Amino acid sequence: MVANTDLTGVEWRKSSYSGGGNDCVEVAFIGDGIAVRDSKNPQGGVLRLSGQEWDALLAAARAGELDLH
């Protein structure tokens, strides 16, 4: 996991596949990794991932390993 980085002024991005509402996650590319937050609660918790952890998360999502059954 990435160290506690100051996220003031980072650019948060939503997927272009998002429905446009606040029902998705947002990501910010920070110096030493990626930060992820819930768009409905931007002042809430933030998950910080290293680049390697982010790549593993994306690979698992693409492979369907995170799908709810």
VOMIPA-82080 format. One record per residue (C-alpha): residue number from 1; residue in three letters; x, y, z. Coordinates in steps of 0.001 Angstrom, whole numbers, plus 500000, padded with zeros to 6 digits. Last residue first. Layout:
N
[NUM,"ALA",[X,Y,Z]],
...
end
This chain:
69
[69,"HIS",[477754,485918,491701]],
[68,"LEU",[479518,489196,492337]],
[67,"ASP",[482269,489862,489818]],
[66,"LEU",[485734,490444,491284]],
[65,"GLU",[487550,487651,489446]],
[64,"GLY",[486008,488692,486149]],
[63,"ALA",[489371,488594,484355]],
[62,"ARG",[489200,492347,483696]],
[61,"ALA",[488588,493015,487402]],
[60,"ALA",[491508,490798,488459]],
[59,"ALA",[493843,492471,485944]],
[58,"LEU",[492739,495927,487104]],
[57,"LEU",[493401,495055,490756]],
[56,"ALA",[496816,493546,489925]],
[55,"ASP",[497815,496667,487957]],
[54,"TRP",[496711,498886,490852]],
[53,"GLU",[498748,496775,493324]],
[52,"GLN",[501847,497146,491134]],
[51,"GLY",[501343,500901,490802]],
[50,"SER",[501049,501147,494575]],
[49,"LEU",[497565,501532,495977]],
[48,"ARG",[495900,504112,498222]],
[47,"LEU",[492277,503580,499200]],
[46,"VAL",[490630,506817,500275]],
[45,"GLY",[488105,507207,503042]],
[44,"GLY",[485313,509733,503054]],
[43,"GLN",[485406,513345,501896]],
[42,"PRO",[484573,512299,498332]],
[41,"ASN",[481469,510410,499489]],
[40,"LYS",[479263,509667,496505]],
[39,"SER",[482315,509530,494188]],
[38,"ASP",[483812,506724,496284]],
[37,"ARG",[487608,506992,496415]],
[36,"VAL",[490712,505492,494791]],
[35,"ALA",[494313,506766,495045]],
[34,"ILE",[497002,505466,492691]],
[33,"GLY",[500754,505151,493017]],
[32,"ASP",[503935,506911,494107]],
[31,"GLY",[503471,510340,492587]],
[30,"ILE",[499695,510291,492592]],
[29,"PHE",[497319,509226,489848]],
[28,"ALA",[493832,509974,491099]],
[27,"VAL",[490935,507583,490756]],
[26,"GLU",[487193,508020,491141]],
[25,"VAL",[484683,505343,491997]],
[24,"CYS",[481135,505135,490749]],
[23,"ASP",[477582,506041,491577]],
[22,"ASN",[477739,509828,491608]],
[21,"GLY",[475936,510225,488341]],
[20,"GLY",[477401,510463,484848]],
[19,"GLY",[476681,506856,483921]],
[18,"SER",[480358,506027,484157]],
[17,"TYR",[481897,504424,481083]],
[16,"SER",[484252,507403,480636]],
[15,"SER",[485673,506328,483984]],
[14,"LYS",[485913,508990,486635]],
[13,"ARG",[488972,511139,487342]],
[12,"TRP",[490265,512966,490427]],
[11,"GLU",[492957,515567,489820]],
[10,"VAL",[495108,516063,492918]],
[9,"GLY",[494924,519449,494674]],
[8,"THR",[495194,518203,498232]],
[7,"LEU",[495889,514470,498226]],
[6,"ASP",[498697,514538,500795]],
[5,"THR",[500195,511040,500669]],
[4,"ASN",[499823,508410,503404]],
[3,"ALA",[502213,505772,502117]],
[2,"VAL",[501155,503529,499251]],
[1,"MET",[500000,500000,500000]],
end
